[in-house]
Amino acid sequence: MAGKFEVYRDKSEKYRFRLKAGNGEIIAVGEAYESKASCMNGIESVKANAASAPVVEKEPTP
C-alpha cells in the first residue's frame, strides 16, 4: 500500500495535514492553516520539494 496525505481539522478548527506511510505510520505533519486551500498548497509544496531536498545533518548547538 502506498503512502497518503490526510487533511483534517484540529481542535482549534485549523486545517492540518499528515503524511502516512503505507503501513499507516505518521511520517510527517504540517503546520496549522487557516484555510483548506492553504493546507492543500502546503501538501503540493512538500510533493514538489521533498524528492530533491538534500539531507543536512545538524550538530547540536552548545
C-alpha positions in Angstrom: 0.0 0.0 0.0 1.3 3.5 -0.9 1.6 6.4 1.5 -1.1 9.1 1.6 -1.7 12.6 2.8 -4.6 13.1 5.2 -6.2 16.5 5.6 -8.1 17.2 8.9 -9.2 20.0 11.2 -7.6 20.2 14.6 -9.2 21.2 18.0 -8.7 24.9 17.0 -10.6 24.3 13.7 -7.4 24.9 11.7 -6.5 22.7 8.8 -3.6 20.4 9.0 -2.1 17.5 7.1 -0.2 14.4 7.9 1.7 12.1 5.7 1.3 8.4 6.4 3.5 5.6 5.2 1.9 2.5 3.6 1.9 0.8 7.0 -0.2 3.7 8.5 2.7 5.2 10.5 2.7 9.0 10.5 6.0 10.2 9.0 5.4 13.9 8.6 2.9 16.6 9.8 2.2 20.1 8.5 1.6 23.3 10.3 -1.8 24.8 11.1 -3.5 26.6 8.1 -6.4 28.9 8.2 -8.0 27.6 5.0 -8.2 24.2 3.3 -6.8 25.8 0.2 -3.7 26.9 2.0 -3.3 23.4 3.5 -3.6 21.8 0.1 -0.9 24.3 -1.2 1.3 23.1 1.7 0.9 19.5 0.6 1.8 20.4 -3.0 4.9 22.2 -1.7 6.0 19.1 0.1 5.4 17.0 -3.0 7.3 19.3 -5.2 10.3 19.9 -2.9 10.8 16.7 -0.9 12.2 14.5 -3.7 15.1 16.8 -4.5 15.7 18.2 -1.0 19.2 17.4 0.4 19.7 15.7 3.7 21.6 18.0 6.1 22.9 16.8 9.4 22.9 19.5 12.1 25.2 19.4 15.1 23.7 20.4 18.5 24.3 24.0 19.5 26.5 24.1 22.6 
